[in-house]
Each structure stands twice: as structure tokens, then as C-alpha cells.
């Protein structure tokens, strides 16, 4: 940040000094905790969208009516969108020719009770392969909760959905952090940062991830800064899990041999 003013402009000089003093008060050692970039809005940029479309084609070809959990907009032929357990209760369909999938962009935890309601009412319903589930929205929600629980303030940065309805993951953030929604670093205020030792930074859903770096660069100019990327990122495991990754059943008491084995096992 820089301020330019002609020295003959006494009013401008006084204002510049005031601005400098206000930002000087925000100088301190702090950390920035950045949520990982993994938000999914269910748009064409998500690879799961193409997978979902292909799965709907499979359902249609075998004669099933497809229930799209979390679907938005007009239903395509042969599909019905549901977004709540109540909608399942109102669903009318052939119980023997019914299938479902979760719309990419819909939080998997929100879909779980809807899936349970579908399976309870339609025991023969068939679902898409679980590999088709998009975990990006779930990861983002959990990452925001981590930021809200461990930071003094959280900066939600970017344009994204700002013109539309509020981001539900942002408005539902728990914890004691104060939340500020800004378009870019130019909207930062020194009074926000003065008491903040830990600053959470997350891009608004649908925004360019580059806005995060802009904010971090601005914070680095306000004192020594430690930057950590912290959040939840779900990975699908290809192939069977080894015994170093998963234990099923009773776990035996550790011995010196097993402790040594796990200590030397490759990560």
C-alpha cells in the first residue's frame, strides 16, 4: 500500500498521516490461516458434473426414473429433483424403476438423511456408485468451521455469489471469529486487523482463487506473517487399503514389535 500526496497540499498531507497512523496500529506479528481451494458450485468446472450426467444417461437407458438429490433448476426428462426429506414423502414414482444420485455441489452430509428417507420409502431404489460423490462442498464447510474455531477474524474474499443469496456455509459458521466479507484486499480495514493475531482467509464460492494471494500479500506488509493452509481435503483411495491404513474389528494392545513396525512404516 502506498500513499502519494503533494507536500503543498496540507490537507492531503494531514489525511495521509492519519491513514499511515491508522495502519501502523495494525502492525504486529500474526498468522494467516488459508482454507484450501476446493469449493464446488456444481458448475461445469467440476469433473463430477460430467460423471453425474453420464450416470443419468445410464439410468434413463435402463428405464429408471432418476431422483437428483440437491438438483436445481428445471428437471430433465426422466428425473425429479429433491432437496429435503419432506420432498421424498411427496415423491410419486414406480418403486421398482427408481434410482438416485447426489448432485455435484450438494453437501454429502445434507444428502445423507434424504438418501435414508428414499431407501426407507423405496427399498428397491438403486444409487450411483459412491465414487461419484463430490466431497468438495463438505470439505469447504468443514474447513470454514476450522477457521471459525481457531481464528480471531475470518475474511471471506471475492465476488462469487455476493450478488446472489448469502453463502450458507459462511452464515452458518460457528465459533467466536468475527466474519468480514470483502471483494478484494482494498477493502481491508485496520481496525479489523489491530486485535487479530490469527486471520482466516477463504475465497467466496465461485470466486477466483487469486484473490486469496492478494490478501495474504497485504497482510505480509503489516508485520511478520506466518501462512498456513489448513482445512479438510477428502481423497478417494484407489485399491484396497493396507493394514497400515485400516484396522477392522478389535484392535490388539500394542507391543514393542508393533510400535516399532508402525514407527518405521513408510508414510
Secondary structure, DSSP 8 states (H G I E B T S, - for coil): ------TT-HHHHHHHHHHHHHHHTT---EEEEE--S----SSTTSHHHHHHHHHHHHHHHTT-EEEEET--SS--TTEEEE-SHHHHHT----TTSEEEEE-TTS-HHHHHHHHHHHHHH-TT-EE--GGG---HHHHHHHHHHHHHHH-SEEEEESSTTTTSS--HHHHT--SS-EEEEESSGGG--HHHHHT-SEEEEEE-TTS-THHHHHHHHHHHTTS-EEEEE---------S---TTT---S------HHHHHHHHHS--
